[in-house]
Amino acid sequence: MAEAPISPVSLTWFKSSYSGASTTECVESARLSDAMAVRDSKIPDGPILTFGGDSWRRFLAAVPIEM
């Protein structure tokens, strides 16, 4: 059975902490029950990528943390 499409309106989106008000390169994320959704903030009605919980955790573990 195919999954129903995700409605961007029904999600609570948040921007990366590295995104500033003057930048044009920004992604937004939203928590799903067992995954994460990601979209381009400049195209809020555009495509949404979803990543399962394990994939998202591996991604975050691989991102270098700069202080």
C-alpha positions as CSV (number, residue, x, y, z in Angstrom):
1,M,0.0,0.0,0.0
2,A,1.4,3.4,-0.9
3,E,1.7,6.0,1.8
4,A,-0.4,9.2,1.7
5,P,1.5,12.3,0.7
6,I,2.7,14.6,3.4
7,S,0.9,17.9,3.7
8,P,3.5,20.6,4.4
9,V,0.7,22.7,6.1
10,S,0.1,20.0,8.8
11,L,3.8,20.0,10.0
12,T,5.6,22.2,12.3
13,W,8.8,23.3,10.4
14,F,12.0,24.7,11.9
15,K,15.1,26.1,10.3
16,S,18.7,25.1,10.9
17,S,20.4,27.0,13.7
18,Y,23.0,28.0,11.0
19,S,20.3,29.7,8.9
20,G,20.2,33.5,9.2
21,A,17.6,36.0,8.1
22,S,19.8,37.2,5.2
23,T,20.8,33.9,3.8
24,T,19.1,32.3,0.8
25,E,20.4,28.8,1.4
26,C,18.2,27.2,4.0
27,V,16.5,23.9,4.7
28,E,13.7,23.3,7.1
29,S,12.9,20.2,9.0
30,A,9.8,18.8,10.7
31,R,9.4,15.9,13.1
32,L,7.2,13.0,12.0
33,S,6.2,10.2,14.3
34,D,9.0,7.9,13.2
35,A,11.0,10.0,10.8
36,M,12.1,13.5,9.8
37,A,10.9,15.6,6.8
38,V,13.2,18.1,5.1
39,R,12.3,20.8,2.5
40,D,13.8,23.9,0.8
41,S,12.6,26.9,2.8
42,K,12.4,28.9,-0.5
43,I,9.9,26.5,-1.9
44,P,7.6,25.6,1.0
45,D,5.1,23.9,-1.3
46,G,7.8,22.0,-3.2
47,P,9.1,18.5,-2.7
48,I,9.6,17.0,0.8
49,L,12.2,14.4,1.6
50,T,11.7,12.0,4.4
51,F,14.3,10.1,6.4
52,G,13.7,7.3,8.8
53,G,14.8,7.7,12.4
54,D,17.9,5.5,12.0
55,S,19.0,7.3,8.8
56,W,18.5,10.7,10.5
57,R,20.5,9.8,13.5
58,R,23.4,8.5,11.3
59,F,23.3,11.8,9.4
60,L,23.4,13.9,12.5
61,A,26.3,11.8,13.9
62,A,28.3,12.4,10.7
63,V,27.8,16.2,10.7
64,P,30.8,18.0,12.2
65,I,30.0,20.2,15.2
66,E,31.7,23.6,15.1
67,M,31.9,25.8,18.1
